[in-house]
Amino acid sequence: MTRTLFRNGTVWTGTGTTAAALTTRDGRIEAIGAQALATPADEIVDLRGGLLMPAFGDGHCHPDHAGFEAAGPLIRGCGSVEEIVEEVRRYAAEHPEADWIIGASYDATLAPGGMFDARWLDAAVPDRPVVLRAWDYHTVWCNTEAMRRAGVDAATPDPPRGTFARRADGEPLGMMFEWDAVDAVLGAAPARTTEDLVRALRLATEAYAQAGVTWIQDAWVEHRSVEGYLEAARRGLLATRVNLGLRADPARWRDQLTEFAADREAVRALGDDRLTANTVKFFVDGILENRTASLLAPYSDDPCTRGMPIWPYEELLAAFAAVDAMGLQAHLHAIGDAGVRTALDAVEHVTRVNGPRDRRPVIAHVQVLQERDLPRFAELGVVANLQPLWARTDAAMTELTIPRIGPERAGRQYLIGSLLAAGVRVAFGSDWPVTDHRPLSGLPVAVTRENAEREPAGGWLPGERITLDAALSAYTAAVAYQAFAERERGVLAPGMAADLVWLDGDIRAMDPHDIARRSAVLGTWMAGTRTFPPPDRSHDI
């Protein structure tokens, strides 16, 4: 058994103390401080004045989407509609074998009101279907050929859980909002293969290891994707631990219960602690930018709608109760204030009908939160999973979100500080690829509530700023708690798993804005095994 000594830097334990050294042995932390320095070591890691701390976690992300997105067309960095169209044209020319061109994620603020026209894509690729997801992954923009193959035309009615944007004459514009409308087009495309998914998961988990992350919650897993995860784990290609959040479908959740049980058993039978399937994902509502998030009062720029609840209320309660009775954790997407209240109501219902247990339900995003619902998180034992990078003013916020909900509700967004003050477990996630997966990018926003240009001065909703130590804990100890793993990881103490990240400097002494720009991950260890820099595994796939 190799004993590794980390020295010549600062060890931040996450328990309110620091030390000068740490040793690991057999995948676990053996000693900290003077005892570590006094123990003979087989291997020494010179921290070179840097910071060693618990590895980060990501409590809400979509690694398969991120991996697929990296394959192209590469539209995320495009700064105009013209750049997107040109990138699609380039990709189509380089991939004549692709029957369908599917990509993500375009910036919805590049067109007025976030409305994009099929004819813009027709100009680049008229003869093959093109389908592009917006960065929110709740919206797609496609060309005319994609709609033709999917059978979507002026006579196609809006589905129960979705909307087709239309021109004045009733013809579809080329934009689909939410589940059934999005699936109407993407469902006509060829399915991704298991090998495609394995490649995507390898790319995504290696990117996480490079960011100092050792555990992630995949918050949207379809039954057909589980085999891809199993195969990636069998080949040793998962560079992080992953917990699968199996998506509950309002249209068929009763039939899914046997699938959930089978998927959980298949993952357990693998016997690899890098992969678990302990969670079921519920989408309670949509998003504010396309007016599908569920609000208590009408949208400010469209008084005819309060959004689109994804589930009939009684069906949500019944499905949640059934999943909870199986011992599975619930992970609920809730954006609007009505969506958040519905999610809390569902937790309260399940607690009442199924009785007390350590269930740790997660409500993710919690974008708009009314005052009366804030204390219910702690009362019901709910973990609030928030994305700190969203808690700033950017084009999406100023051009789409605030006009949709108005100034009063805009001031009740991402109440991270208030939730922590109310005793709520707040864990951080990225929602990658919606936003940057790197915790070093999210930390400055949680602390300052300012954008990269340091605006607005003093922070947007400055009362919701939190300390750097609190933000670090939200990325470490709180994510471990969300994963039922607080006795294994999240802090540094003897006997805990040696999940570590080595940063090139002590970010606690830096201007918070410099954390994202001037600090770097130099090493990541998962249970004592170094995952970044990665081993050469080019022969594995």
Secondary structure, 3 states (H helix, E strand, C coil): CCEEEEEEEEEECCCCCEEEEEEEECCEEEEECHHHHCCCCCEEEECCCCEEEECEEEEEECHHHHHHHHCCCECCCCCCHHHHHHHHHHHHHHCCCCCCEEEEEECHHHCHHHCCCHHHHHCCCCCCCEEEEECCCCEEEECHHHHHHHCCCCCCCCCCCCEEEECCCCCEEEEEECHHHHHHHHCCCCCCCHHHHHHHHHHHHHHHHHCCEEEEEEEEECHHHHHHHHHHHHCCCCCCEEEEEEECCCCCHHHHHHHHHHHHHHHHHHCCCCEEEEEEEEECCCCCCCCCCCCCCCECCECCCCCCCCCCHHHHHHHHHHHHHCCCEEEEEECCHHHHHHHHHHHHHHHHHHCCCCCCCEEEECCECCHHHHHHHHHCCCEEEECHHHCCCCHHHHHHHHHHHHHHHHCCECCHHHHHHCCCEEEECCCCCCCCCCHHHHHHHHHHCCCCCCCCCCCCCHHHCCCHHHHHHHHCHHHHHHCCCCCCCCCCCCCCECCEEEECCCHHHCCHHHHHHHCCEEEEEECCEEEECCCCCHHHC
